[in-house]
Amino acid sequence: MESKELARKAFMLLDEKKAIDIKVIDISKISVIADYFIITGGANERQVKALADNVEEKLGKEGVIAKSIEGYHNANWILMDYGDVIIHIFNQEDRLFYDLEKIWLDGQAVGIADLQD
């Protein structure tokens, strides 16, 4: 699956579970680690895990399996590595603390319309 399509699907799956403030950053021109970072949050541990579960389950049904998932048990920051798309799901406190949006400011913020073919 192309990275743009994967980012779009992941965005929709996160939105489906009411993820808080979903940000998609195109980092393809500034980093070799991925094409897109998706950064979002959940209101509490239960929602953070539900967001990750929904993405993993529904992408898995399409044959898209994460290379790794880290942080699930603590649910402060779950990192889901899908190769060209890396998803960061934070609780609100840790999202503010780590402020990945600021760290990756050189990347280009994209909206869901930009991810359509």
N, CA, C and O atoms as a DFTB+ gen file, in Angstrom:
468 C
 N C O
     1  1       0.855      -1.176       0.000
     2  2       0.000       0.000       0.000
     3  2       0.904       1.245       0.000
     4  3       1.844       1.341       0.789
     5  1       0.612       2.163      -0.870
     6  2       1.373       3.407      -0.977
     7  2       1.264       4.199       0.336
     8  3       0.232       4.172       1.006
     9  1       2.344       4.900       0.684
    10  2       2.378       5.608       1.974
    11  2       1.278       6.662       2.104
    12  3       0.728       6.853       3.189
    13  1       0.958       7.336       1.020
    14  2      -0.095       8.355       1.051
    15  2      -1.448       7.719       1.374
    16  3      -2.214       8.252       2.177
    17  1      -1.735       6.589       0.749
    18  2      -2.989       5.884       1.000
    19  2      -3.027       5.345       2.435
    20  3      -4.057       5.414       3.105
    21  1      -1.901       4.814       2.892
    22  2      -1.822       4.307       4.259
    23  2      -2.049       5.431       5.269
    24  3      -2.763       5.246       6.255
    25  1      -1.448       6.585       5.027
    26  2      -1.646       7.735       5.919
    27  2      -3.113       8.154       5.939
    28  3      -3.654       8.472       6.998
    29  1      -3.750       8.154       4.785
    30  2      -5.171       8.515       4.703
    31  2      -6.033       7.529       5.483
    32  3      -6.908       7.927       6.252
    33  1      -5.777       6.240       5.278
    34  2      -6.564       5.222       5.976
    35  2      -6.357       5.312       7.484
    36  3      -7.314       5.219       8.252
    37  1      -5.114       5.493       7.904
    38  2      -4.831       5.608       9.336
    39  2      -5.537       6.826       9.919
    40  3      -6.096       6.757      11.013
    41  1      -5.513       7.937       9.194
    42  2      -6.213       9.150       9.643
    43  2      -7.691       8.845       9.852
    44  3      -8.261       9.194      10.886
    45  1      -8.305       8.198       8.877
    46  2      -9.734       7.899       8.955
    47  2     -10.041       6.960      10.121
    48  3     -11.055       7.128      10.798
    49  1      -9.183       5.983      10.357
    50  2      -9.394       5.045      11.463
    51  2      -9.251       5.740      12.813
    52  3      -9.984       5.427      13.752
    53  1      -8.330       6.662      12.914
    54  2      -8.170       7.431      14.155
    55  2      -9.371       8.350      14.365
    56  3      -9.890       8.473      15.474
    57  1      -9.795       8.983      13.292
    58  2     -10.941       9.892      13.367
    59  2     -12.216       9.135      13.753
    60  3     -13.061       9.652      14.485
    61  1     -12.336       7.933      13.260
    62  2     -13.491       7.077      13.545
    63  2     -13.665       6.841      15.052
    64  3     -14.787       6.680      15.532
    65  1     -12.564       6.823      15.784
    66  2     -12.593       6.606      17.235
    67  2     -12.403       7.912      18.012
    68  3     -12.029       7.905      19.185
    69  1     -12.669       9.030      17.330
    70  2     -12.666      10.357      17.974
    71  2     -11.304      10.762      18.541
    72  3     -11.221      11.318      19.636
    73  1     -10.240      10.478      17.787
    74  2      -8.905      10.908      18.186
    75  2      -8.890      12.430      18.308
    76  3      -9.610      13.128      17.593
    77  1      -8.071      12.929      19.210
    78  2      -7.999      14.360      19.473
    79  2      -6.912      14.997      18.612
    80  3      -5.754      14.581      18.654
    81  1      -7.292      16.010      17.829
    82  2      -6.355      16.843      17.076
    83  2      -5.345      16.032      16.259
    84  3      -4.150      16.032      16.551
    85  1      -5.841      15.351      15.244
    86  2      -4.979      14.524      14.387
    87  2      -4.153      15.438      13.478
    88  3      -4.698      16.271      12.754
    89  1      -2.852      15.269      13.529
    90  2      -1.934      16.020      12.667
    91  2      -1.181      15.035      11.779
    92  3      -0.676      14.019      12.258
    93  1      -1.108      15.337      10.498
    94  2      -0.322      14.541       9.567
    95  2       0.789      15.454       9.054
    96  3       0.535      16.555       8.567
    97  1       2.024      14.972       9.174
    98  2       3.178      15.757       8.746
    99  2       3.937      14.959       7.688
   100  3       4.353      13.825       7.927
   101  1       4.107      15.564       6.528
   102  2       4.896      14.963       5.454
   103  2       6.362      15.266       5.758
   104  3       6.792      16.418       5.686
   105  1       7.123      14.228       6.098
   106  2       8.541      14.411       6.424
   107  2       9.448      13.812       5.351
   108  3      10.655      13.680       5.554
   109  1       8.863      13.452       4.208
   110  2       9.613      12.754       3.163
   111  2      10.780      13.560       2.598
   112  3      11.761      12.979       2.134
   113  1      10.690      14.865       2.630
   114  2      11.753      15.703       2.067
   115  2      12.832      16.054       3.089
   116  3      13.875      16.601       2.727
   117  1      12.586      15.742       4.369
   118  2      13.556      16.121       5.400
   119  2      14.101      14.946       6.193
   120  3      14.987      15.129       7.027
   121  1      13.588      13.730       5.951
   122  2      14.033      12.570       6.707
   123  2      13.884      11.301       5.879
   124  3      13.021      11.209       5.005
   125  1      14.733      10.331       6.167
   126  2      14.642       9.046       5.473
   127  2      13.904       8.013       6.316
   128  3      13.694       6.891       5.856
   129  1      13.507       8.359       7.531
   130  2      12.885       7.366       8.407
   131  2      11.443       7.039       8.024
   132  3      10.951       5.953       8.330
   133  1      10.769       7.967       7.362
   134  2       9.371       7.741       6.975
   135  2       8.946       8.839       6.005
   136  3       9.651       9.831       5.816
   137  1       7.780       8.639       5.397
   138  2       7.185       9.682       4.561
   139  2       6.239      10.561       5.379
   140  3       6.170      11.774       5.184
   141  1       5.513       9.923       6.298
   142  2       4.520      10.654       7.091
   143  2       4.615      10.291       8.568
   144  3       4.826       9.136       8.935
   145  1       4.454      11.302       9.390
   146  2       4.203      11.127      10.821
   147  2       2.743      11.498      11.032
   148  3       2.266      12.504      10.507
   149  1       2.045      10.688      11.795
   150  2       0.701      11.040      12.231
   151  2       0.775      11.176      13.743
   152  3       1.210      10.258      14.437
   153  1       0.351      12.319      14.244
   154  2       0.403      12.606      15.671
   155  2      -1.012      12.920      16.139
   156  3      -1.702      13.761      15.562
   157  1      -1.428      12.234      17.184
   158  2      -2.770      12.447      17.708
   159  2      -2.798      12.123      19.187
   160  3      -1.791      11.723      19.769
   161  1      -3.955      12.300      19.783
   162  2      -4.072      12.028      21.206
   163  2      -5.399      11.411      21.578
   164  3      -6.362      11.406      20.812
   165  1      -5.404      10.892      22.785
   166  2      -6.618      10.366      23.379
   167  2      -6.825      11.031      24.726
   168  3      -5.876      11.516      25.343
   169  1      -8.062      11.050      25.176
   170  2      -8.405      11.731      26.424
   171  2      -7.915      10.975      27.657
   172  3      -7.680      11.577      28.704
   173  1      -7.759       9.646      27.532
   174  2      -7.327       8.838      28.664
   175  2      -6.691       7.551      28.145
   176  3      -6.658       7.307      26.939
   177  1      -6.190       6.736      29.065
   178  2      -5.498       5.499      28.685
   179  2      -6.398       4.585      27.850
   180  3      -5.945       3.984      26.876
   181  1      -7.639       4.486      28.224
   182  2      -8.573       3.616      27.504
   183  2      -8.720       4.070      26.043
   184  3      -8.691       3.242      25.132
   185  1      -8.876       5.371      25.822
   186  2      -9.041       5.856      24.455
   187  2      -7.750       5.713      23.654
   188  3      -7.790       5.361      22.476
   189  1      -6.606       5.983      24.282
   190  2      -5.324       5.832      23.592
   191  2      -5.172       4.398      23.084
   192  3      -4.781       4.178      21.938
   193  1      -5.483       3.427      23.939
   194  2      -5.393       2.021      23.528
   195  2      -6.436       1.684      22.466
   196  3      -6.143       0.945      21.526
   197  1      -7.647       2.217      22.605
   198  2      -8.707       1.952      21.622
   199  2      -8.315       2.490      20.245
   200  3      -8.605       1.860      19.228
   201  1      -7.670       3.634      20.207
   202  2      -7.202       4.189      18.937
   203  2      -6.190       3.250      18.289
   204  3      -6.293       2.933      17.104
   205  1      -5.215       2.810      19.073
   206  2      -4.189       1.903      18.549
   207  2      -4.808       0.574      18.118
   208  3      -4.468       0.039      17.064
   209  1      -5.710       0.051      18.929
   210  2      -6.362      -1.225      18.598
   211  2      -7.130      -1.134      17.284
   212  3      -7.067      -2.045      16.460
   213  1      -7.852      -0.036      17.091
   214  2      -8.649       0.130      15.876
   215  2      -7.761       0.171      14.641
   216  3      -8.055      -0.477      13.636
   217  1      -6.676       0.931      14.717
   218  2      -5.755       1.028      13.581
   219  2      -5.133      -0.339      13.296
   220  3      -5.127      -0.797      12.154
   221  1      -4.613      -0.985      14.334
   222  2      -3.947      -2.272      14.144
   223  2      -4.909      -3.320      13.579
   224  3      -4.560      -4.045      12.647
   225  1      -6.100      -3.398      14.130
   226  2      -7.079      -4.404      13.695
   227  2      -7.526      -4.177      12.251
   228  3      -7.520      -5.103      11.441
   229  1      -7.910      -2.954      11.939
   230  2      -8.492      -2.713      10.611
   231  2      -7.441      -2.693       9.508
   232  3      -7.708      -3.154       8.399
   233  1      -6.253      -2.170       9.791
   234  2      -5.196      -2.254       8.785
   235  2      -4.749      -3.702       8.623
   236  3      -4.441      -4.140       7.514
   237  1      -4.715      -4.442       9.724
   238  2      -4.348      -5.856       9.676
   239  2      -5.276      -6.654       8.787
   240  3      -4.837      -7.563       8.082
   241  1      -6.563      -6.321       8.816
   242  2      -7.538      -7.012       7.959
   243  2      -7.263      -6.753       6.485
   244  3      -7.681      -7.523       5.622
   245  1      -6.552      -5.656       6.203
   246  2      -6.182      -5.349       4.813
   247  2      -4.780      -5.856       4.485
   248  3      -4.245      -5.577       3.412
   249  1      -4.194      -6.600       5.411
   250  2      -2.872      -7.162       5.186
   251  2      -1.730      -6.219       5.514
   252  3      -0.579      -6.499       5.179
   253  1      -2.030      -5.116       6.158
   254  2      -0.995      -4.144       6.523
   255  2      -0.667      -4.361       8.003
   256  3      -1.486      -4.100       8.883
   257  1       0.536      -4.840       8.248
   258  2       0.961      -5.186       9.602
   259  2       2.063      -4.223      10.047
   260  3       2.991      -3.926       9.294
   261  1       1.941      -3.746      11.283
   262  2       2.959      -2.842      11.831
   263  2       4.284      -3.577      11.988
   264  3       4.318      -4.743      12.383
   265  1       5.381      -2.878      11.673
   266  2       6.711      -3.443      11.903
   267  2       6.955      -3.572      13.391
   268  3       7.566      -4.537      13.852
   269  1       6.470      -2.585      14.145
   270  2       6.559      -2.648      15.599
   271  2       5.544      -1.694      16.214
   272  3       5.140      -0.696      15.616
   273  1       5.150      -2.044      17.435
   274  2       4.270      -1.192      18.222
   275  2       4.900      -1.090      19.604
   276  3       5.163      -2.105      20.250
   277  1       5.137       0.120      20.047
   278  2       5.787       0.330      21.340
   279  2       4.910       1.203      22.227
   280  3       4.178       2.067      21.744
   281  1       4.995       0.962      23.528
   282  2       4.322       1.813      24.498
   283  2       2.886       1.449      24.798
   284  3       2.199       2.189      25.502
   285  1       2.414       0.322      24.282
   286  2       1.002      -0.026      24.435
   287  2       0.614      -0.226      25.899
   288  3      -0.447       0.230      26.325
   289  1       1.451      -0.893      26.659
   290  2       1.081      -1.227      28.038
   291  2       0.936       0.004      28.923
   292  3       0.042       0.056      29.768
   293  1       1.801       0.992      28.741
   294  2       1.701       2.225      29.538
   295  2       0.657       3.172      28.972
   296  3       0.006       3.908      29.714
   297  1       0.501       3.150      27.666
   298  2      -0.475       3.974      26.939
   299  2      -0.292       5.469      27.165
   300  3      -1.252       6.232      27.056
   301  1       0.926       5.896      27.479
   302  2       1.226       7.328      27.523
   303  2       1.554       7.831      26.117
   304  3       1.172       8.930      25.715
   305  1       2.278       6.981      25.389
   306  2       2.693       7.295      24.025
   307  2       2.834       5.966      23.299
   308  3       3.772       5.209      23.550
   309  1       1.915       5.692      22.412
   310  2       1.998       4.472      21.612
   311  2       2.556       4.860      20.246
   312  3       2.023       5.736      19.565
   313  1       3.636       4.193      19.864
   314  2       4.257       4.424      18.565
   315  2       3.982       3.198      17.711
   316  3       4.317       2.073      18.083
   317  1       3.367       3.436      16.561
   318  2       3.045       2.361      15.624
   319  2       3.838       2.603      14.341
   320  3       3.597       3.571      13.619
   321  1       4.789       1.706      14.070
   322  2       5.672       1.860      12.915
   323  2       5.177       1.009      11.762
   324  3       5.256      -0.219      11.790
   325  1       4.663       1.695      10.741
   326  2       4.215       1.024       9.527
   327  2       5.181       1.304       8.375
   328  3       4.772       1.343       7.215
   329  1       6.441       1.496       8.690
   330  2       7.441       1.751       7.664
   331  2       7.425       3.200       7.231
   332  3       8.017       4.053       7.891
   333  1       6.746       3.491       6.118
   334  2       6.709       4.854       5.598
   335  2       5.726       5.762       6.340
   336  3       5.693       6.971       6.113
   337  1       4.936       5.170       7.219
   338  2       3.990       5.939       8.037
   339  2       4.192       5.540       9.496
   340  3       4.094       4.365       9.850
   341  1       4.473       6.522      10.325
   342  2       4.658       6.275      11.752
   343  2       3.573       7.041      12.500
   344  3       3.403       8.248      12.327
   345  1       2.854       6.313      13.326
   346  2       1.734       6.884      14.062
   347  2       2.121       7.031      15.524
   348  3       2.592       6.082      16.152
   349  1       1.918       8.233      16.060
   350  2       2.181       8.527      17.465
   351  2       0.840       8.854      18.118
   352  3       0.171       9.813      17.733
   353  1       0.457       8.055      19.102
   354  2      -0.791       8.294      19.822
   355  2      -0.434       8.603      21.273
   356  3       0.101       7.750      21.982
   357  1      -0.727       9.808      21.703
   358  2      -0.332      10.286      23.026
   359  2      -1.524      10.463      23.955
   360  3      -2.655      10.649      23.507
   361  1      -1.253      10.401      25.262
   362  2      -2.192      11.006      26.187
   363  2      -1.907      12.509      26.115
   364  3      -0.852      12.913      25.626
   365  1      -2.812      13.320      26.585
   366  2      -2.685      14.777      26.393
   367  2      -1.445      15.362      27.066
   368  3      -0.771      16.214      26.487
   369  1      -1.144      14.915      28.271
   370  2       0.004      15.459      29.010
   371  2       1.318      15.186      28.287
   372  3       2.136      16.092      28.131
   373  1       1.526      13.957      27.848
   374  2       2.768      13.616      27.166
   375  2       2.855      14.255      25.783
   376  3       3.948      14.577      25.316
   377  1       1.733      14.435      25.138
   378  2       1.759      15.111      23.833
   379  2       2.276      16.540      23.982
   380  3       3.094      17.001      23.186
   381  1       1.797      17.221      24.990
   382  2       2.273      18.583      25.245
   383  2       3.746      18.585      25.631
   384  3       4.498      19.457      25.196
   385  1       4.160      17.625      26.437
   386  2       5.550      17.567      26.900
   387  2       6.516      17.317      25.748
   388  3       7.505      18.037      25.609
   389  1       6.248      16.308      24.919
   390  2       7.168      15.946      23.842
   391  2       7.046      16.855      22.625
   392  3       8.027      17.042      21.906
   393  1       5.894      17.412      22.381
   394  2       5.655      18.411      21.334
   395  2       6.314      18.049      19.997
   396  3       7.090      18.829      19.444
   397  1       5.994      16.863      19.492
   398  2       6.579      16.416      18.224
   399  2       6.253      17.347      17.068
   400  3       7.044      17.479      16.134
   401  1       5.103      17.988      17.125
   402  2       4.745      18.920      16.052
   403  2       5.795      20.019      15.926
   404  3       6.133      20.432      14.817
   405  1       6.301      20.484      17.040
   406  2       7.322      21.540      17.023
   407  2       8.666      20.987      16.549
   408  3       9.385      21.643      15.795
   409  1       8.994      19.784      16.994
   410  2      10.274      19.172      16.597
   411  2      10.328      18.961      15.085
   412  3      11.381      19.133      14.471
   413  1       9.194      18.587      14.482
   414  2       9.130      18.303      13.056
   415  2       8.529      19.465      12.270
   416  3       7.865      19.256      11.254
   417  1       8.760      20.674      12.736
   418  2       8.229      21.878      12.107
   419  2       8.692      22.046      10.653
   420  3       8.004      22.677       9.851
   421  1       9.851      21.485      10.319
   422  2      10.355      21.588       8.946
   423  2       9.572      20.701       7.978
   424  3       9.656      20.874       6.762
   425  1       8.822      19.765       8.518
   426  2       7.947      18.941       7.685
   427  2       6.741      19.762       7.258
   428  3       6.503      20.849       7.783
   429  1       5.993      19.244       6.317
   430  2       4.824      19.960       5.817
   431  2       3.549      19.346       6.372
   432  3       3.266      18.169       6.147
   433  1       2.780      20.150       7.099
   434  2       1.490      19.694       7.600
   435  2       0.562      19.484       6.417
   436  3       0.468      20.330       5.528
   437  1      -0.125      18.345       6.417
   438  2      -1.067      18.050       5.338
   439  2      -2.424      17.716       5.945
   440  3      -2.515      17.165       7.042
   441  1      -3.455      18.056       5.219
   442  2      -4.811      17.748       5.639
   443  2      -5.298      16.500       4.945
   444  3      -4.642      15.978       4.044
   445  1      -6.437      16.032       5.364
   446  2      -7.002      14.805       4.782
   447  2      -7.253      14.991       3.271
   448  3      -7.122      14.033       2.509
   449  1      -7.603      16.181       2.843
   450  2      -7.825      16.427       1.411
   451  2      -6.541      16.247       0.614
   452  3      -6.582      15.820      -0.540
   453  1      -5.391      16.572       1.223
   454  2      -4.102      16.410       0.556
   455  2      -3.725      14.938       0.387
   456  3      -2.867      14.603      -0.429
   457  1      -4.361      14.071       1.154
   458  2      -4.041      12.648       1.094
   459  2      -4.926      11.876       0.117
   460  3      -4.743      10.675      -0.083
   461  1      -5.884      12.574      -0.487
   462  2      -6.753      11.942      -1.481
   463  2      -5.986      11.802      -2.799
   464  3      -5.104      12.605      -3.101
   465  1      -6.325      10.793      -3.562
   466  2      -5.631      10.598      -4.849
   467  2      -6.145      11.525      -5.913
   468  3      -5.667      11.488      -7.047
